Amino acid sequence: MKLKNISGNRTSIYSVYSYNENNTLLDVFIKENIILFKSEISDIILRLKAMGNKTSAREFYFKLDEGVPSDGVCALYDNPNKKLRLYCIKYGSVLLIVGGGGEKPKTIRRLQESPKLTRENYLLRELLKIPKSSC
């Protein structure tokens, strides 16, 4: 689903509906984290809006190659003092599919050290395997 409130003429931003829910993966991410990380959620939404309307989805916003090399799975870069990680699929600078994510404590180095982050990342990898004819 296109996220019309944050997409713009620079980047179109989409999210996928979550299984068994009427919410997108981004909606679920926000609901799971809004209480503990309200300012970080606000910052993420502002950055997504800026990408959509002003700057486009430039590489400096992302940690690339968070999936299989060249599949487009990436993470929205977190500032050194931030704890949330949001996974996306990036196609150039004009299309972004936002998935889910969660807290990435600074005590872990790899997403595989967190079952939640592993699950969210691998969900996007699985989406890439769905044949386009079945979408």
DAPE-V925642 format. One record per backbone hydrogen bond with DSSP energy under -1.0 kcal/mol. NH is the residue of the N-H (numbers start at 1). CO is the residue of the C=O. Records with the same first field share a line. If there is no record, write none. Layout:
NH->CO + CO
//
This chain:
3->13
4->2
6->3
7->3
8->11
10->52
11->52
12->94
14->96
15->1
18->23
21->18
25->16
28->24
29->25
30->26
31->27
32->28
33->29
34->30
37->33
41->37
42->38
43->39
44->40
45->41
46->42
47->43
48->44
49->45
50->46
51->47
52->48
53->49
54->50
55->50
56->51
57->93
58->56
61->58
62->59
63->75
66->73
71->68
74->88
75->63
76->86
77->61
82->79
85->102
87->100
88->74
89->97
90->72
91->95
95->91
96->12
97->89
98->14
99->87
102->85
104->83
108->105
113->110
114->111
118->114
119->115
120->116
121->117
122->118
123->119
124->120
125->121
126->122
127->123
128->124
129->126
130->127
134->131
135->132
//
